[in-house]
Amino acid sequence: MDISAILPQFGSALGVFAAFVVALSVIVAIHEYGHYIVGRWSGIKAEVFSLGFGPVLFSRVDKHGTRWQVAALPFGGYVKFLGDADAASGKDSAAMAATPPERLRQTMHGAPLWARSATVAAGPVFNFILSIAIFGGVILAQGKMAEPLQVGSLRPLPAEGISLKPGDTVLDIAGTQMPGYQDRGAFDTFTSALPDQQVMDYRVQRDDRQMTVPGPHPLPPIVTALVPQSAAYRAGIEVGDVISAVNGTSISSFTQLKEIVEASNGAPLRLDVWREGVQEQLSLTPRRTDEPQENGGFQTQWRIGIAGGWAFEPGTVRVGPLEALEGGVRQTYAVAASSISGLYHMITGAISSCNMSGPLGIAQTSGAMASQGAENFIWFIAVLSTAVGLLNLFPIPVLDGGHLVFYAYEAVFRKPPSDGALRVMMTIGLTLILGLMLFALFNDIWCP
């Protein structure tokens, strides 16, 4: 399924905007629903649940007395609880004073500390739950690679004389036995030792017998994914392209391509691209990229923004719900940990602040991911949901994390901060958030 069939002309300004609105609306709706439902369970009355800001386009009041509405500006949302002065849950002192004592328990500011804390924390928690559900669902649907390696469908490649067939079980390639790919070190050693040639011998199990057949380089210079707004994306490279030469030098493996790009030092490259049997030339300039490492640090490399893969779709086996759930949790944790590490390294100056994207960058990425298919777009929503949940936990007034800090103060000192102090801190928090947004927007416009 390609989402372009539903929303045509992705890549245009309208398509980018539509993808951004869809992604943001899903994430905001889940976040605000977390606040709403936990607040309701905790005895706090929600007066308004709004998706968007500004003039109301549609609304209805449910049996609990909550007005559900869709507003004209689709760039966020909010839940207004009883006693709130605004969408940021500021205290409406006049309304609180006029509230009958028997209803104070239903207000956000008169409810017990545990109820307020649970209601505020529920927004980010629901974002993480959405991410885990999406990541886990994709893993459940895709399964995991079968071991030993099996050949699924063959990808279109310029190599000729290939006799490898779907269903073959790969025993060795070019005379070297296939290691289990769970052993990362052994697998990396195996792939780096493969000869740089388009066609090589595979020993396979086919039905009830073993045979040796010619097959393509298992990791050819084929594009299986594009990084949005990367050098390759802007140069017009597409998923499925095979890069057959760089600056006139023929290549047969993705490793060769990677080494040439890393050694380019940012010099322009001329690529010979094979696309569905047609050869064409494209030029691009690699960009410096700060990449997260397994140890939590970052390494700067020259990249063009493509991912490689197998010369064929590997065969898969089904995974159980618990294994998929575990994978979803691990992936969500990895995104959150990488985000925190990236922010820390930007603050310390170890990596470029251009790694921070603003609304324009996120919108462009939304459109680019949607144009690559529904699965990529849904995966991007999960990544963005993790980032939104994490951002909201930062201890900045206005954000959920700031409210939780106020509640922690109240728990320790047995009284909340004064209304005057809260107003000052909320103003400071709002100023910080607006400054961060402007900085990120500046990055979108001026960073290469």
N, C-alpha and C positions, 0 to 999 in steps of 0.2 A: 504494500500500500504506500503510495506517495501522496503526501499531504497537498502537493500542488494540484492534485485532482479535485480537492475540496476548495482550496483557495488559490485560484490561478494567478499567474504572474508574480509568484514569489521572486524576490530579488529586486522588484520595483519598490519604490517608496511605500506604496500602499500595502504590498505584501509584507515588507519588513515591519510596518506599523501593526498590521493585523497579527503577525506572529508574536510580536512583543506583547500586545494586548492580551492575546490568548494565554501566553505563558504567565504573565503577571497576574491576570485575573484568577487563574487556577491557584496560584501560590497564595495570593492574598485571601481568597475565599476560604482556603483550608486554614490559614493562620487565624483569621478572624472567627471562623467557626469554632476553633479551639477555645478562644476566649469566651465565646457565647455559650457553648454547651457546658463547659466546666463551671462557668458563672451560674448558669441555670441550675445545674446539679448542686451547686453550693448555696443556693437560695438568694442569689443576686439577680435582680430583674433587669433585663436588657430592654431598653426603650426603642433603639434603632439598630438594625444591622444593615450597613450600606456597603455596596460594592461600587466604588467610585466616589467622586466628590462633585460638588456643584449642583446644578438644577436636576431635580429628580425626574427621571423618564418613566419609571414604573414603580409602584409600591403596593403592598398589601399588608394588612394587620392580621397576625395569626391568633390562635385561641389563647396564647399566653400574653397577648397585648404588645407583642414586639412588632414594630414596623420593619418589614423587609423591603429594601429598595435598591434600584439600580440607578446610578447617577450618570451625568453626561461626561464627566472627565474620568476615564478608566485608568487612573494611575495610582491605585491604592484602594483603601477601604477602611472601615472602622466599625466598632461596636460602641454605642453610647449607652452606658448603664445609668440606672436611676441615681441621680445626685451628681452626674458628670456635667461639667460646664462646656466641654468640647470633646473632639475626637481623641485628644491625647489624655483623656481621663483626668483633666484638671477638676478641682473641686468647685462646685457651684454653691458657694456659701449661702446665698439667699435662698436657693431651692432647698438646701439641707435644713435651714432654719425653719422653713415653712412645712417641712415634711412631718407628718404625725409621728409620734414616738414609736407606734406599733409598726411603722413602715421603714424605720431607719435601718433595720436589719437587712432590708432588701436593697439598700443603696450600696454602691461600690465603696463608699467612705464610712459607712456605718456597720459593715459586715465584719465578722471576726477576721483576725489577721491571717489565719490559715486559709480562709475562703478567698480573700483578696490575693494572697500569694499564689494559690493554685490557679486562679483565674488568669492572672497575668502570665504565669509560666506556661500555661497551656498553649498559647499561640506559637512560640518557638518549638515546643514539643510536638505539636501537630505538624509543623513543617518537617521535622526530622522523621516523623512517622510516614509522611507522604513520600519522602526520599527513600526510606527503607522499603516501602511497599512497591515503588516503581522499580528500584534496582532489583529487588527480589523477584518481582514479577517478570522482568526481562530475563533474568537468569533462569527462572522456572520455565519460561517459554522457549528459550534458546537451548537449554541443556548445557552440558560441558563436553569438551573434546573427548572423544573416545580414546582409550589407550589399550593396546598400541594404536598408532595413528591410522585412520581410515580415510580413504579418498571419497569425498562427496562429489558435488558437481565441479567440473573443471572450469576455470575462468578463461575467457578469451585471451590468448597470448600470441605473439608473433612467432614463437618457436614452431618448427615443423617436424613431422615424423614422430609425433607423440603417440604412444600406445597405452599409456596409463588409462585406466577406466574407473568410473565410479563404483564403489564397493570394494576396491582393492585394499588390502591391509599391507601397509608399508613395513618391511622388515629391515632393509638397509638401503642407503642411497650412496652411490659412488663407492661401493665397497666398504662403507662404514656403517656399523649397526646403529639403528636408531635408539637413542637413550629415551628414558621416560622424560617428558617435558616438565614434569613436576620437579625434577632435579635441575634447577636453573643453571647451575654451573656446568654440569655435563652437557646440557642442551646447547648452551652458548658455545662451548668448545667444539661441539659437533658442527654447528652451523658455520662457525668461522673457518673450519677446516675444509668445507666444501669447495670444489674447484669453481672458478669463475667462468662458467660456460652455460649456454642456454639449455642444452640437452645433456642429460647424464643417465646412467643406468640405475634403475630401481629394482630391487628384489622384492617381490610382492607375493602375498598369499591371495590367490584368486580361486574362489570356490574351494575345491579340495586339493589343489596343487600349488606348488611354488614355481615361480618363473621370474626371469629377468626381462624387463621391458624398458624402452627409452621413455623418459619423462622430463618435464621442464625443471629448471632450477627451482627447488622448493620454496625459496623466498626471493622471487624476481622483483625487479624495480617497478612493481605495480602499485597504483594508488588505490587504497581501500578506504581511506577517509581523508577529509580535508579540514584543516584548522580554519575556522571562519576569519576572514579579513587578513589571512596570511599572504606571503608573497606568491605562493602557488595559486591560492584562491583568486587573487587579483589579476594574475597572469592568464587566467582562463583554463587552468588545469581542471580536469573533471575526474570524479571517481570512476575507476575502470581503466584510466589511461596507463600505458606502459611507457616508461622513459627508457629509450633504447640507447641514447648517447648523450654525453654532456661535453660541450665544447668540442665536438667532433670525435670524442673518444667513446667507443662502444662499451656498454656495461651490460652485465647479465644478472646482477644481484642487487638487492636493496642495500646490502652492506657497502658495495662499491659506491652507490649513489650517496649514501650517508657520509662516507669518508671524503668524497670530493667536495660536498657541501661544507663540511666542517673545516676543510683545509682552504676554502675559498677566501677566508678573511673578509667576507662581504663583497667580493668582486662580482660583477654581473655574470650570469651563467646562461649559455645557450643550450636549450634542451631539445633533443629530437624525441617527439612524442608519437607513439603508435596508438591510434584510437579507432577501434572497430575496422582494422585493415587499412586505414589511411594514415600516412606519415605527415606530420607537420612540425614546424619549429616554433618554439616559444622562448622568450627571454624573461628572466627575472633576476632579482637581487636578493640574496639571503639576508635575513635579519638576525640580529643578536637576540637570543631568547634565554630567559632565566628559567631553568627547569628544576622542579623539586626532586630531591634525592631521597632514597630510602632512609638515610640517617637523619633526615629532617632539614638538611641544608639545601643549598641551591648551587647549580653549576651553569655557567653561561656558555652557550654554544651558538654556532651559526646554524639556522634552520630555514627551510623553505615552507614548512607547514603541511606536510603530508605524512600519512601513516601507511606502512606497507602491510603485507600479509602473505598467506600461503598462495601458492599457484593454483590451489583448488580449495573449495570449501571443505574444511575437515569434517569428518563424520562426528556425530554427537551422540551422547547418551542422556537419558532423562535424569533430572535431579529431583530429590524429594522436597517437600515444602520447607522442612527444617533447614536443609542445606541451602536452599534459596534464601530463606530468611537470614541465615548466618552471612551469606554473601552480601545481602542488602545492608546489613549492619556494618560489615567491614568496609563496603564501598562508601557509605555515608560517613563513617569515621575518617576514612582516608581523605575525602573531600574537605571535611572540617579541619583536620590536622594540617593539610596542605595550605588551606586558606589562612590559618593562624600563623603558620611558619612564614608564608609569603608576606603577611602584614608586618610581622616582626622584622623580617629582613629589609623591607622597604623603609621602615622607621629608622633602622640602624644604618641605612645607606648601603647595605650589602648588595642589593639589587635595585634596578630602576623603578621609580615610582610610576612609570608608564605601564606597569603590570596591573595597575588599578583601572578598571573600566567604569565609565559612567553610564547614564541612561542611553546615550547614543550608541555606545559600544555594545551594551547589552541588547539593544534593539537590533543592531546589525547582526549580532551573533544569533539572535532568535530567528531572524529571517534566513540566515545561512544554514542553520541546523534544520529548519523546516524544509528548505529546498532539497536537503539530502535525504528526506524521507521521514515518515512518522516516527519510526523507532529512534532515530537520532534526536528528533525534536523532543520526544517524551523523556529521553535520557537527559537532555539539557534541562528540562523542567525540574528533574530530580536534583541535578547539580545546583541549579539556581535556588531551589527550595532550601537546600542545606545552607547555602550562603545567607539567605534571608533569615533563617532561623538563628544562625550564628550571630549575624549582625545585631539582631534584636536583643541578644543576651549581653551585649556590651554595656558596661555600667555607666551609661550616659543618660541623664535626665531626658525625658520624652520617650525614650525607648523602653521596652519591657524590662531590660536589665537595670535601668535606672530606677524604675518603680520597685524592683526587687531589693535594691540597695536601700531605698527608703524604708521598706518593710523590715529589712534586717536591722536598721537603726532603731526602728520602733520595738522590735523584739528585744534588743539589748537594753535600751533606755526606758522601756515601758511607756513610751509616748511617741507620737509621730513628730517629724519636724514641723515647725510652725508654718502657717499658711504663707507668711511673708517669705520665709526661707525657701519654701517650695516654689513660689512664683519666680524668685531670683534664679534658682537652680534650673527650673524648666526653661527660662529664657536663655540661660547659658547653654543648656543642652541643645535647644533649637538652633542657636547660633552655630554651634559646633557641627550639627548635622547639615545645615545649609552650606557651611564652609566646605565640608567634605564633599557634598554634592557638586559644588562649583569647581572644586579641585579636580574631581573625577571627570566633569564635563570638559574642563580645560584639557585633560589628557586625551579625551575622545577626539578633540579638534586638532591638537598640536602634536601629539606623539606620533611617530612614524608607524 
